[in-house]
Amino acid sequence: MITAARRASHGAAKFCGVFLFGTLVYAPAFSQDYGETPYVPTSQNVVDKMLDAAKVGPKDYVIDLGSGDGRMIITAARKYGARGFGVELDKQLVKRANELAAKAGVAERAKFYARDLFKTDLRPATVITLYLLPEVNLMLRPKLLTLRAGTRIVSHDFDMGEWTPDLSFALKDPDKPVGRDQQSKVFYWVVPAKASGKWRWQLPGGGKPQVFELALNQKFQHVEGTLAVDGRKAAIEDAKLAGAVVSFSAAIAGNGTSVRYQFSGRISGDTLKGQARIARDQAEQRYAWHATRIEHWEPAHASLPPPVPPPTGY
C-alpha cells in the first residue's frame, strides 16, 4: 500500500506528498488522507496474487514495507499460515492493523510497528512485499540485494529499474482507487547469491584429475563467463542464477573430440557444491562437484550509480 511509510527521508516525504501518480486528481473520494500522503490500499485480489507469486507457505516469514491497514500480513497469516510483520509510519494505521489482526485471530503471527522502513532489519524475512513509489524502490534496492540469497520480493505496480524481475504480470483490479485503467502490475524477484569471481575444482578425467576454472561475471541474477579445463577455454552457455543455485554448460574441444560439461550447484559463501555431468563419445558420467572461489570481484550492479533522492524543493 502506498502510505505515509514511503517517506523515507525529508526529501522523499515532500516528494511523496505531491506526486502520487494522480491519486489526488483521479480518486479523491477513494483515497483517505492520513497526513501528508494519501492512504492507497492494495486491493485484496492483488494481495492474494502477490502472495501466490511468492509461493508463501507456513514456513515463511513475511515483511510488508508500508503495511497500511495490515491486509498483506494478515492474509499471509490467515490464508497461508505464515508469520511476519508490517512497518508503517502512520501510528493510526498501525493501531488499526493490529486491531484487525486480533479480530482475524492471527495477532500472534501478524504484528505491526510504527517504524521507518529504511531502519527496519529485513534479515529475518523469507518474503518481502512492498507498494512503494519507483524512486523509493530504487533507494531500497541496495539493501534488498544484501539479503540472504533466495529471499523473495514482490512489488505492486513498480519495478526495480535495471534489476529485471524474474516474473511480472498484470491483472484486472476493478477496486483500484488510483489510475484510469483499473489494472495492477505485479513484479517478482529472487535475491541472487554473489556468484562473481573465479572458481576452481578438480574432477577425474583421462587417468588423472582435470583442473577446472570458472570465471563468472554477474549483474543481478544474470551471469556469464568462461570455463577452462586444463587450460582449454570456452564460453559458458545456458547460465542461470536463481537465488543460491547456479547452473551452466560448456562444450570444450580437445584431443580430437568435443566434451560437453553441465554443472548445477548451490553457492554458500566461497564454496559451490552440486552435480556435474560430462558427456564424451556418446557416454555420460556424473560426479559430485565441489568448487572453491579463489578470486573475488564485485558484481556489475555494485558499480551502478546510486539512485538520486527526490528533490527537497517540492
LOKEMI-388017 format. One record per residue: z, y, x of N, C-alpha, C in turn. Coordinates in steps of 0.001 Angstrom, whole numbers, plus 500000, padded with zeros to 6 digits. Each point is the difference from the previous one (the first is absolute). Layout:
<vexbas>
ZYXZYXZYX/...
</vexbas>
This chain:
<vexbas>
500000498811500829500000501189499171500000501241500865/499250500997499633500025501254500738501152500817499448/501013500198500826501189500709499563500479500899501114/501177500557499814500559500903500996500253499323501332/500045498678500033500239499299501265498881500213500988/498873500501499558498859500210500896500215501196500904/501014500798499737500221501189500813500680499610501299/499200499517500937500550499444501230500430501077500989/499502501192499843500385501091500888499876501282499206/500452501116500570499901501263499271498559500328499663/499097499786500986498592500270499740499446499075498950/500326498724500101499509499036499028500533500312498625/501234500507499918500578500321498704499187501077499307/499680501061500731499230501077499390498617499515499625/499429499172500854498660499473499746499990499157498730/500968499080499889500046499127498833500226500806498734/500744501093500116500321500759498810498806500666499376/498928500231500772498867500723499439498736499174499945/500015498785500609498747499269500113500218498546499617/499931499696498739500240498648499521498808499508499219/498793500268500535498769499488499432499869500298498513/500313501250499653499751500439498631501055499580499013/501137499493500463501019499573499046500369501123499045/500236501174500571500425501101499158498870500521499124/498772499729500422498851500483499228499614498999498919/499909498719500395499456499003499096501003499469498995/501304499928500385500909499272499132501385500619499920/500115501261499651501319500604499933500874499364498944/499414499406498979500792499406498929500582498659500411/499412499354501032500444498666500374500920500010501215/499850500985500881500778500027501228501318500705499756/501093499366500419501304500611499871500331500666501315/500414501254499955500287500742501215501465499842500375/500272499240501079501349499836500522500119500823501276/499848501298499874500110500851501179498643500483500437/499756499983501311498817500621500551498740499180499760/500133498675499936498851499129499823500103499260498686/498955499991499183500086499282498732500112498501500214/500715499352499115500193498558500055498819499322499313/499235499237500768498817499316499480500233498494500122/500353499316498919500315498573500096498760499138500197/500210498875500691498967498974500102500037499155498740/498869499822499360499938499203498768500448498565500280/500591499358498999500547498661500197498927498994500385/498786500126499459498955499038500369499601500156501464/500104501221500545499705500213501416501142499447500857/501243500189499555501151499407500687499801498496500140/499636499347498907499806498547500020498899499596500983/498891500734499975498878499660500887500347500225501467/500782501034500282500402500255501381500894498868500517/500930499572499188500890498916500417499246498679500084/499033499808499116499154498801500076499179499999501284/499457501169500366499174500099501212500802499590501236/501286500358500026500853499661501141500592498598499883/499690499307498893500535498645499777501520499971500151/500650500952499328501455500108500075500648498781499352/501051499487500651500717498840499489501488500114500247/500764498974499649501466500049500100500530500219501419/499231499685501028500465500165501372499727501399500554/499362500845499217499587501316500512501076501054499833/499942500972500911500831501193499932499042501189499927/500014500695498876499031501058499706500670501358500133/499345500922500698500466501388500081498924500891499397/500406500817499028499077500912499324500293501420500457/498993500676500525500159501347500533499576501019498945/500986500740499498499759500904498890500092499222498706/501204499493499684500143498963498987500087500502498570/500121501309499791499977500523498636501041499364499102/499559499462498872500943499383499058500302498548500353/499492499517501129500394498691500513499184498830499521/498924500254499265499304498871499361499396499010500993/499616500455501210499406499079500963501023498957500464/501172500454500428501022499077500505500606499194498855/500197500617498854500540499274498844499051498878499588/498701500277499988499025498960499665499983498904501049/500063500388501290500015499006501074501193499061499850/501147500548499593501207499179499843499953499170498720/499619500620498893500049499324498700498888498974499830/498785500363500399498844499135499746499728499029501138/500293500418501239499615499197501168501191499435500763/501222500376499605501186499461500654500304500580501362/499351501108500358500187500609501317501246500881500023/500340500484501181501063500977500194499394501225500661/500738501118499945499502501177500696500667501274499532/499468501121500499500525501295499583498888501033500000/500268501093499313499081501130499973500691501241500517/499224500895500609500545501272500469499274501135499294/500761501031499698499507501113499196500892501197500289/499428501179500166500805501182500271500664500567498752/499406499776498846500528500582498773501187499168499500/501189500563500060501208499254499624500018499616498528/499377500819499173499949499678498575499187498725499771/498879499873500707499189498789499882500707498787500598/500722500201501115500748498896500599501049499482499021/500710500891499365501014499609499006499351499229498856/498877500490499520499292499344498898499516498607500412/499466499865501228499506498707500473501124498973500074/501162500401500512501123499063500076500490499598498607/499958500930499065500364499677498616499022498994499399/498716500191500245498991499080499465500101498623500651/500346499963501291500183498712500668501165499240499383/501088500709499700501150499360499360499638499509498608/499256500805499285499582499615498643499116498764500025/499166499864501056499104498846500127500710498780500584/501265500159500379500761498883500540499683499648501445/499449500958500743499622499712501395500639500973500982/501113500614499606500613501025500842500426499472501364/500317498707500098500401499435501287498821499814500943/498789499938499460498808499758500829499076501196500066/500263501033499215499148501191499976500888501233500070/499970500686501126500865501159500198499163501217500388/500553501175499755499253501239500223500906501030500663/499396500740500950500764500943500795499274501341500082/500791501068500036499457501338500254499865500143501511/498781499905500488499802499901501448498593500479500362/499872500605501163498704500412500544499274498749500492/498771499793499540499282498780500367499750499912501509/499868501133500676499744499974501438501257499650500796/501162500093499381501253499648500661500514498638499542/499194499293499233500404498702499458499603498880500953/500917499080500246499721498831500828499176499016499177/498748499800500399499089499120499265499965498585500560/500725499734501074499893498713500683500387498794499151/500923500125499029500318498810499190498868499563499069/499015500858499775498985499724498974499047498891500414/499650499171499031498826499136500137498818500614499259/500311500906499036498968500703499230500409501458499868/499057500906500242500186501437499781499041500438498907/500497500700498990499127500567498974500143501519500038/498906500692499683500048501451500061498920500629499116/500314501205499553499051500844499274500216501405500521/499376500283501149500181501250500713498679500755500079/500094501282500269498794500784500232499336499554501301/498669500160500140499277499480501172500574500470501328/500359501276500088500524500525501256501335499351500361/500810499699498999501289499363500270499779498557500436/499015499320499406499643498656500467499692500009501496/499208500975500433499620500067501413501191500321500887/500911500829499511501203500306500773500899498771500123/499969499136498999500832498797499981499362498839500767/498687500032500181499268498868500578500552499517501344/500305500884500967500530499493501274501285499198499834/500865500420499093501244499274499768499721498632499383/499055499935499080499663498724499363499456499006501027/499247500497500960499391499112500998501015499433500993/501218500535500007501046499442500862500782498888499319/499741499758498720500744498975499276499594498605500459/500806499033499630499749498611500366498606499571499555/499275499347500898498669499510499654500086499094498775/499076500226499067500001499228498767500600500738498827/500682501138500258500506500813498898498832500472499147/500133499861498671498908500403499095500271501395499440/498935500777499902500093501380499527499005500188498863/500469500582498902499131500250498851500130501459499593/498869500685499894499980501414499638499218500213498713/500543500837499155499332500402498761499136501226500281/498728499869499791498991501072500002499532500483501373/500851500013501028499605500646501245500080499036501177/499028500139500932499895499067501116500749500522501218/499687499410501174500666500361501250499001500515501022/498969500688499547499034500561500926499227498929500741/500044500038501331499218499067500810500537498566499967/501205499827499503500532498646499833499430499433498708/498899499271500102499321499483498823500844498923499326/499998499941498680500828499005499312499431498591500144/500891499021499932499571498603499965499456499637498619/500433500761499005499558499780498621500095501318499264/499031500293499164500077501173499125499253499701498709/500487500580498928499324499816498714500404501126499050/499220500169498969500276500992498962500281499271498695/500782500636499150500288499414498697500152501096498960/499738499646498780500166500937498891501472500346499850/500260501274499743501376500473499876500068501009498849/499931499504498760499933500907498854501235500877499832/501134499609500591501226500793499864500198500988501144/499034500090500908500165500872501160500043501459499570/501054500741500385500133501374499513499221501031500801/499382499606501122499247500953500808498583499494500201/499098500908500318498603499625500207499249499935498689/498690499762500106499144500037498813499373498668499650/499978499064500954499262498757499751500890498846499552/501339500245499893500941498956499565499788498711500794/499985500159501304499815498884500912500931500164501186/500535498899500493500839500019501197499385499111501071/500328500306501243499574499184501129501238499393500668/499815498804500525501067499317500723499474499634501388/500789500320501028499646499691501387501087499115500595/499574498986500754500931499004500536499719499754501478/501069499996500805499898499731501436501051498973500408/499723499306501082501000499178500679500205500610501382/501231500313500349500271500605501310499588499017501093/499122500428500915499540499086501055500967499945501177/500027498853500659500730499893501264499280500816501071/500716500309501061499359500627501153499351498899500825/498679499910499894499257498901500631499278500422501264/499833501288500216499181500469501115500630499637501341/499136499763500982500448499646501336499220498815500547/500437499500501149499359498828500609500949498813499889/499453498891499484500768498776499782499442498883500891/500893499137500491499553498921500886500669498685499594/499236498901500135500529498661499757499106498974500680/500443498760499987499223498904500558499871498883498967/498855499283500080499760498816499174499289498954500853/500141498716499643499283498962500754498491500173499870/499289499606501055498543500070499936499367499495501276/499146498971499885499262499506501161500875499446501089/501132499409499655500850499384500999501024500917500619/499895501306499761500991500930500528500217501122498978/501149500642500033500265501070499035499005501150500145/499547500502498864499151501184499997500850501225499699/499681501101500667500731501250499813499236500878499011/500703500422498950499422500855498958500634501382500088/499170501025499839500504501365499896499324500688498811/500824500559499148499530500708498815500355501471500142/498996500876499973500216501448500036499757500535498600/501058500508499375499914500435498607500173501510499886/499068500631499303500130501395499594500290500024498505/500799500963499576500486500011498622499984501405499432/499575500115498747500165501224499221500482499583498621/501251500254499739500663499513498793499875498474499928/499439499451498909499889498540499888498668499461500521/499205500852500606498690499589500509500089499743501512/499504498834500433500065499647501418498621499571500488/499774500233501278498787499562500674500337499798501469/499126499283500709500280499806501408499157498912500618/500476499454501111499261498971500725500931498844500348/499398498818500084500708498799500453499342499527501283/500797499754501024499491499469501264500610498615500237/499146499043500382500443498639500317499582499711501437/500983499884500870499725499821501433499001501036500509/500156501222499519499167501097500465498731500229499206/499576499017499176498810500189499151500422500711498717/499295501068499687500467500910498963499013500105498851/500529500201498773499166500249498817500799500840499013/499286500747499169500656500774498944500550499052498941/501174500327499486500558499172498937499301500317498684/500022499031499094499344500124498695501017499706498903/499697500472498793500819499718498814501479500307500246/500266501078500708501385500330500332500715500589498793/501195499487499729500802500473498868501449500122500428/500647501043499478501432500190500216500622500275498649/500822499080499517500675500132498704501497499901500243/500665501143500048501407499993500350500160499558501437/500715498894500212500205499490501356499020498896500364/499113499636499089499082498882500231498650500523500480/499562499514501151498709500388500555499115498764500117/498720500172499738499040498904500168498692500565500529/499264499171500761498720500420500561499287498767500530/498741500178500322499218498931500615499097500595501064/499431499134500835499060500447501032499193498804500469/498750500253500377499137498966500580499712500390501444/500319499101500928499845500297501422499176498901500642/498928500399500691499118499044500667500529499691501392/499770498762500412500394499602501341499622498564500281/499534499726501228499615498653500410498940499404499071/499054500848499602498875499534499202500307499721498550/501155500380499525500338499774498601500764501197499467/500045500120498673500735501079499352501229499405499307/501127500616500243501258499529499411500495501058499017/500387499533498824500514500931498982501516499858499907/500665501144500073501456500041499960500444500719498727/500995499449499334500596500641498832501515499986500169/500603501162499785501434500147500179500616500664498776/501192499570499654500781500633498939501472499876500371/500724501114499965501399499940500390500788501186499482/501293499947500232500916501030499527500609500738501194/499969501330499929500546500845501053501492500220499760/500789499825501047501422500320499969500339500657501328/500082501309499986500225500725501253498831499805500946/500283499439501180498954499778500999499571498539500071/500265499245498943499530498616499937499095499813498791/499080499048500131499040499708498938499878498473499940/500401499421498873499988498544499873499177499596498783/499229498921500171499207499512498890499191498781500377/498814499898499412499126498851500197498653500438500578/499464499169500886498674500233500586499092498832499656/498745500322499703498974498976499766498858500256500967/499629498983500751498939500134500996498919498976499686/498783500490499749498874499124499643498961500026501115/499713498814500545498958499872501023499325498639499832/498696499982500177499232498757499918500292499238498702/500035500727498886500210499432498665501352499311499844/500927500281500891501358499457499894500978501175499959/501061499845499216500983501075499870501377499501500406/500695500817500753501366499695500395500912501122499524/501246499632499699500982500970499524501212499999500926/500527501191500217501135500138500901500980501014499412/501277499842500368500966501066499759499688501133500985/500142501204499527499602501167500788501214500914500170/500307500371501237501143500859500305499562501015501053/499832501249499572499528501062500902501125500988500277/499892500662501139500953501038500392499242501292500278/500543501116499502499372501297500278500393500433501410/498987500245500837500263500362501391499710501464500283/499308500673499073499759501436500119500127500632498621/500580501186499981500154500738498744499074501206500001/499397500279498862499408501319499779500148500366498533/500020501293499770500279500489498662498812499763499076/500259499676498733498908499927499024499308501359499876/498734499980499631499235501249499891500614500954498988/500617499467498947500565500903498984501197500784500528/500604499530501105501146500724500551499592501346500585/498715500155500344499537501249500603499354500942498992/500009499622498726499466500906498988500870501247499926/499396501166499754500813501216499896500971499898498835/501203500543500139500963499930498899499500500776498801/500383499572498794499575500726498805500561501416500003/499222500911499464500416501399499948500892500192498780/501227500490500192500874500237498830499373501033499076/500333499944498718499490501009499064500439501385500434/499195501019499704500335501359500408501280500473499350/500713500894500692501265500499499467499828501300499218/498807500510499954499803501289499354499732499939498518/500089498810499388499704499879498568501217500325499181/
</vexbas>
